[in-house]
């Protein structure tokens, strides 16, 4: 295995695949804080050069966290198609990049090779890709999934209506749901982050959203983003859940801090298929984001981007309906500014798709980062061009419960209009029935929540 | 919109929730969206001066049902019923959003004014975070005192008292300027009334919560309490949290700390918070434990 190179008359020696991966990453403050990122611009390029000549087999044989030690590694390796892997294991990462970008390579080819790629190979190739590379490659891949609605069809863009309220007031939540629906937001899911993570409260919120969806005959799914164990208890007690949620990370240690494991996820999905209200087979909703492992001091010396790809390889096991990336939610110690967030969003969308996921993006920022609304909107446009399945939708982009900014109902409608994208098929028909949309455009009635009176 | 008055019972519920370690995003029962705006605006000598309204825009000219819309808007601080220009926000709502985000961002990067600190009169200590930049990017730098401050504390601080108070700007200088002049006297008075001995309160610039462990070890107190500015949201940049721990040591973990969040005039008002914290400290001193274990002990009795 080649782990050294000479560039610009300087010799660079790396000690492991893990180190090459970390140092080949684009600059991000979380990797700097973990003291694993490249120490100079030249060292970063040296790592990229070495990475470009590593073979897929080199990466396969040297997982960043050993199989015996980590459940995430085990799930990824156990789910890999060995036959496809053997066909391509002699490729270098540089060759993989060119194969992905080749105009002869389309979705069928990429979907096939992705079954033979570990998440670390996918992370590796993304480190050799620029913004346009990532957008072009992402555009080639679109994964569909079905819960009550079909998500991921070409030409369609969906949104989660996120009607959070600081005290979980049911009527206040319904007010924001109505507002979102009146803008055409809510076809991916109507999903509430609860302020109070108790079984009774979660049941209450599931019931009010379920009843509202029934009353207005909305083709969508409901979800309350409580801890999975709380949702399992609510489901056992008969609460109406269409989509089950959980946050995931890329190391076993971080998942333990989240209170989640393969066993719990297996249990949750099995229970959903038995007792959930939705058609399925895709009944899970996961959220991920670069840096959660660093924040939890559970990164095991692996860079944030590689861990994010591993999270996707893990998530894929439970055939989710949607995977939402919220890189940017934590703070400047993880992603410093708008530029780092935009880079992370593009990497994550590509890596999620290459890992076989129906991927959405939440370009977000907190108020202690060097980022603002303009950065967020740029990230939104770029990832929409790159073919994200969905975004969030919040009243004016201001989450009054979680204290951060995300895409707004207005942004949702704007992204569709800008790129000529339509809502999910069944939901578009419903919007037309409600008089909110006509021929893919909002009508004069749109934006007025009082039509739900 | 009229601010909704929170009934007392909800307030007590919020306190209990916080006490149960439910220190989720600041805003538990915040109902009024813009508490800072209750104060009178400064007057301008320019007769043409614009007094930009910060009330939620009524953005829909001919709503289907005006009453339904008005009621919906009263039920949530979320920015709803604001209308649209094409698919975009109307100008006023857009500027209000930018304004609130700017205030939140500035609250992080603005330092507590020197005049405010002078009037406050507390000894000013520093952490190893020499700049705001370093503070934000390296979590550990805000968790240890600078060498000089450590020396000062060892030499000058009264030792062996029951309680040590730390005030720290954290992620919001606005939270300090808005709350401390009400909160600190109320807390100190509360402790004095209960005859609880108190060390010299200090201000720690760019401190994170964990620096309280080092301070407690130096001054040898029973309870250390940090009053720290929270990560600001758009609804308020003035929210402050109190973190308390009983006799921290090297094995202390996050769940050993008791957290009271959401202290600001639209949440738990600072004077009330001072009195409440004094009661809480008395209780923690009595039970000799804080955090989840404290909650469990109280629940158990």
Interface residues (C-beta under 8 A of the other chain):
Chain A: X29 X32 X33 X163 X164 X165 X166 X167 X169 X171 X172 X173 X175 X176 X178 X179 X183 X195 X196 X331 X332 X333 X336 X366 X367 X368 X372 X373 X394 X395 X396 X397 X398 X399 X400 X401 X402 X403 X404 X405 X408 X410 X413 X414 X417 X442 X445 X446 X447 X448 X449 X450 X451 X452 X453
Chain B: X10 X17 X22 X24 X25 X26 X27 X28 X29 X30 X31 X33 X59 X60 X63 X64 X65 X66 X68 X69 X72 X73 X75 X76 X77 X78 X79 X80 X81 X82 X83 X84 X86 X87 X88 X89 X93 X97 X98 X100 X101 X104 X105 X107 X108 X136 X137 X138 X139 X171 X231 X232 X233 X234 X235 X237
